[in-house]
């Protein structure tokens, strides 16, 4: 993420009207009513969450009913794969695979795991009953 955490929190608070505190460690999450995780570099996010001991705490809190809001980050909390910022386009002069081809390859390599190409600006709401359960999607 390009922004310092405090600046990101300030912008999210401004946009949502929520009172937001930046978690400094796993213990900061114990009384949270809502856990918000920003998007950006997934590998960096996971590294930071693991280093701070937050990943398992987040998963446990959400499993036990804490609400979670993530930008491009589900942290393994749901039983399907999200491919955020999805676009179905083939750029002129691009000779590599399209996003659709990569998603098809993913689906073939992971036949039991649904994958959703989520266009920019769209979101998914997952009810508590569907967390970590197999979900049948109909569009």
C-alpha positions as CSV (number, residue, x, y, z in Angstrom):
1,X,0.0,0.0,0.0
2,X,1.3,3.4,-0.9
3,X,-0.2,5.3,2.0
4,X,0.9,5.1,5.6
5,X,-1.6,3.1,7.7
6,X,-2.8,6.2,9.7
7,X,-3.5,8.0,6.4
8,X,-5.4,5.0,5.0
9,X,-7.4,4.8,8.2
10,X,-8.2,8.5,8.0
11,X,-9.5,8.2,4.5
12,X,-11.6,5.1,5.2
13,X,-13.1,6.8,8.3
14,X,-13.9,9.9,6.2
15,X,-15.5,7.8,3.4
16,X,-17.5,5.5,5.8
17,X,-18.2,7.6,8.8
18,X,-16.7,4.8,11.0
19,X,-14.5,5.5,14.0
20,X,-11.3,3.7,13.0
21,X,-8.2,2.7,15.0
22,X,-5.1,1.2,13.4
23,X,-4.4,-2.1,15.0
24,X,-0.8,-2.3,16.3
25,X,-0.8,-6.0,17.0
26,X,-3.1,-9.0,17.5
27,X,-4.3,-7.8,20.9
28,X,-5.7,-4.6,19.2
29,X,-8.2,-6.8,17.4
30,X,-9.7,-8.5,20.5
31,X,-12.5,-5.9,21.0
32,X,-13.0,-4.7,17.5
33,X,-16.6,-4.6,16.2
34,X,-15.5,-4.6,12.6
35,X,-12.1,-5.6,11.1
36,X,-11.2,-3.6,8.0
37,X,-8.3,-4.8,5.8
38,X,-7.2,-2.6,2.9
39,X,-6.1,-3.9,-0.5
40,X,-2.8,-3.4,-2.3
41,X,0.1,-5.8,-2.3
42,X,-1.4,-9.1,-1.1
43,X,2.0,-10.6,-0.3
44,X,3.1,-7.6,1.8
45,X,-0.3,-7.6,3.6
46,X,0.0,-11.3,4.5
47,X,3.6,-10.9,5.6
48,X,2.7,-8.0,7.9
49,X,-0.3,-9.8,9.3
50,X,1.8,-12.9,10.0
51,X,4.7,-10.9,11.5
52,X,2.3,-9.1,13.8
53,X,0.4,-12.3,14.8
54,X,-2.8,-11.0,13.3
55,X,-3.7,-13.5,10.6
56,X,-5.0,-16.2,12.9
57,X,-6.6,-13.7,15.3
58,X,-8.5,-12.2,12.3
59,X,-9.7,-15.6,11.2
60,X,-10.8,-16.6,14.7
61,X,-12.6,-13.3,15.3
62,X,-14.5,-13.6,12.0
63,X,-15.3,-17.2,12.6
64,X,-16.8,-16.2,15.9
65,X,-19.0,-13.5,14.4
66,X,-16.9,-10.3,14.1
67,X,-17.7,-8.4,10.9
68,X,-15.0,-8.1,8.3
69,X,-14.6,-5.7,5.4
70,X,-11.8,-6.2,3.0
71,X,-10.6,-4.4,-0.2
72,X,-9.4,-7.2,-2.5
73,X,-8.4,-9.3,0.6
74,X,-10.4,-12.2,1.9
75,X,-7.5,-13.7,3.9
76,X,-8.8,-17.2,3.4
77,X,-12.0,-16.4,5.2
78,X,-14.4,-17.7,2.5
79,X,-14.7,-20.9,0.6
80,X,-14.1,-19.5,-2.9
81,X,-11.5,-17.5,-4.7
82,X,-12.0,-13.9,-5.6
83,X,-10.1,-12.4,-8.6
84,X,-10.5,-8.7,-7.9
85,X,-10.2,-5.9,-10.5
86,X,-11.5,-8.3,-13.1
87,X,-11.6,-7.0,-16.7
88,X,-12.6,-9.1,-19.7
89,X,-10.4,-7.4,-22.3
90,X,-7.7,-8.3,-24.8
91,X,-5.3,-5.4,-25.2
92,X,-4.0,-4.6,-28.7
93,X,-0.4,-5.9,-29.0
94,X,-0.6,-8.0,-25.9
95,X,0.6,-11.5,-26.7
96,X,0.1,-13.1,-23.2
97,X,-2.9,-14.8,-21.7
98,X,-6.1,-12.9,-21.1
99,X,-7.6,-12.7,-17.6
100,X,-10.3,-15.2,-18.7
101,X,-7.6,-17.7,-19.9
102,X,-5.8,-17.4,-16.5
103,X,-9.1,-17.9,-14.6
104,X,-9.9,-20.9,-16.7
105,X,-6.5,-22.4,-15.9
106,X,-7.1,-21.7,-12.2
107,X,-10.5,-23.4,-12.4
108,X,-8.9,-26.5,-14.1
109,X,-6.1,-26.7,-11.5
110,X,-8.6,-26.2,-8.6
111,X,-11.8,-27.9,-9.7
112,X,-13.4,-27.9,-6.3
113,X,-12.8,-24.2,-5.7
114,X,-15.2,-21.7,-7.3
115,X,-13.6,-18.5,-8.6
116,X,-15.3,-15.2,-9.1
117,X,-13.9,-12.5,-11.4
118,X,-15.0,-9.4,-9.5
119,X,-15.0,-6.2,-11.7
120,X,-13.6,-3.0,-10.3
121,X,-16.1,-1.2,-8.0
122,X,-18.2,-4.4,-7.4
123,X,-18.4,-6.2,-4.0
124,X,-19.6,-9.4,-2.5
125,X,-21.5,-9.7,0.7
126,X,-21.1,-13.1,2.4
127,X,-23.6,-14.1,5.1
128,X,-22.3,-15.7,8.2
129,X,-24.0,-19.0,7.2
130,X,-21.8,-19.3,4.1
131,X,-18.4,-18.7,5.7
132,X,-16.0,-21.5,4.9
133,X,-18.8,-23.6,3.4
134,X,-19.2,-24.7,-0.2
135,X,-21.3,-22.1,-2.0
136,X,-23.4,-22.6,-5.1
137,X,-23.3,-19.4,-7.1
138,X,-26.0,-18.5,-9.6
139,X,-25.8,-15.4,-11.7
